[in-house]
Amino acid sequence: MPIQPEQLAALMHEVEQEDPIDFADLPFPEDELRQLVASHLCEMAASMENFSTEDRLMTLLAVSAKLVLENLVLHVQLLRRHGLPVGENVEALLNKLRKRDG
C-alpha cells in the first residue's frame, strides 16, 4: 500500500481536529493507540493487494461501515448508562429506525 502507517496516523490526527476522540482515562498514550490502529489498517490493506480495485474498495467500505456502526452503538450505550441524551443526529437516526419497526 502506498501510504505508510506514520502517514495514516498523521491523517487520523488531522481528522480528529474536526471530531475529537475522547480517550478518557485509558492507560495508553493517544499517539501509540493511533499508530497501532494505523499499522493494523495498513497491514490489512496490504493483504488485499491481489484484490481487484472494486473488491478492495468494497472490503474497506465494509470494514469502515462496521466500525462506524460499532462506534454508534458504543456511544449510545455510554450515553444511556450515564443518563445523558443523545445528539440530534443520533436521535433522528434512532427515530427513523423506530418508524420502520413500528
C-alpha positions as CSV (number, residue, x, y, z in Angstrom):
1,M,0.0,0.0,0.0
2,P,1.4,3.4,-0.9
3,I,0.6,5.1,2.5
4,Q,2.8,4.3,5.5
5,P,1.4,3.8,9.0
6,E,3.0,7.0,10.2
7,Q,1.3,9.0,7.4
8,L,-2.0,7.4,8.1
9,A,-1.7,8.1,11.8
10,A,-1.0,11.8,11.0
11,L,-4.1,11.9,8.7
12,M,-6.1,10.3,11.5
13,H,-4.9,13.0,13.9
14,E,-5.9,15.7,11.4
15,V,-9.4,14.3,11.1
16,E,-9.7,14.3,14.9
17,Q,-9.2,18.1,14.9
18,E,-12.8,18.3,13.5
19,D,-14.2,15.5,15.5
20,P,-12.0,14.8,18.6
21,I,-11.9,11.4,20.2
22,D,-12.5,11.2,24.0
23,F,-9.7,8.9,25.1
24,A,-10.9,9.5,28.7
25,D,-8.7,7.8,31.2
26,L,-7.3,5.0,29.0
27,P,-3.9,3.9,30.3
28,F,-2.3,4.2,26.9
29,P,-0.8,7.2,25.1
30,E,-3.1,8.5,22.3
31,D,-0.3,8.6,19.7
32,E,0.6,5.0,20.4
33,L,-3.1,3.9,20.0
34,R,-3.3,5.9,16.8
35,Q,-0.1,4.3,15.5
36,L,-1.3,0.8,16.4
37,V,-4.6,1.3,14.5
38,A,-2.8,2.8,11.5
39,S,-0.3,-0.1,11.4
40,H,-3.2,-2.6,11.6
41,L,-5.1,-0.9,8.8
42,C,-2.0,-0.7,6.5
43,E,-1.4,-4.4,7.1
44,M,-5.0,-5.2,6.2
45,A,-4.8,-3.1,3.1
46,A,-1.5,-4.7,2.1
47,S,-3.1,-8.2,2.5
48,M,-5.6,-7.2,-0.2
49,E,-3.0,-6.4,-2.8
50,N,-4.3,-9.2,-5.0
51,F,-7.9,-8.0,-4.8
52,S,-9.4,-6.1,-7.7
53,T,-9.8,-2.3,-7.0
54,E,-13.5,-2.8,-6.7
55,D,-13.2,-5.7,-4.2
56,R,-10.6,-3.7,-2.2
57,L,-12.9,-0.7,-2.0
58,M,-15.9,-2.9,-1.1
59,T,-13.9,-4.6,1.7
60,L,-12.6,-1.3,3.1
61,L,-16.1,0.2,2.9
62,A,-17.5,-2.8,4.8
63,V,-14.8,-2.5,7.5
64,S,-15.4,1.2,7.8
65,A,-19.2,0.7,8.0
66,K,-18.8,-1.9,10.7
67,L,-16.5,0.4,12.7
68,V,-18.9,3.3,12.4
69,L,-21.8,1.1,13.5
70,E,-19.8,-0.2,16.4
71,N,-18.9,3.3,17.4
72,L,-22.5,4.4,17.2
73,V,-23.7,1.5,19.4
74,L,-21.0,2.1,22.0
75,H,-21.7,5.8,22.0
76,V,-25.4,5.4,22.6
77,Q,-24.8,2.7,25.3
78,L,-22.4,5.1,27.1
79,L,-24.8,7.9,27.0
80,R,-27.7,5.8,28.2
81,R,-25.5,4.3,31.0
82,H,-24.9,7.9,32.2
83,G,-28.4,9.1,31.7
84,L,-27.4,11.6,29.0
85,P,-29.4,12.5,25.9
86,V,-28.1,11.5,22.5
87,G,-27.3,14.2,20.0
88,E,-29.8,15.4,17.4
89,N,-28.3,13.4,14.6
90,V,-28.3,10.2,16.6
91,E,-31.9,10.8,17.8
92,A,-33.1,11.4,14.2
93,L,-31.4,8.1,13.2
94,L,-33.0,6.2,16.1
95,N,-36.4,7.8,15.3
96,K,-36.1,6.7,11.7
97,L,-35.3,3.2,12.8
98,R,-38.2,3.1,15.3
99,K,-40.6,4.2,12.5
100,R,-39.5,1.3,10.3
101,D,-40.2,-1.2,13.1
102,G,-43.5,0.3,14.1
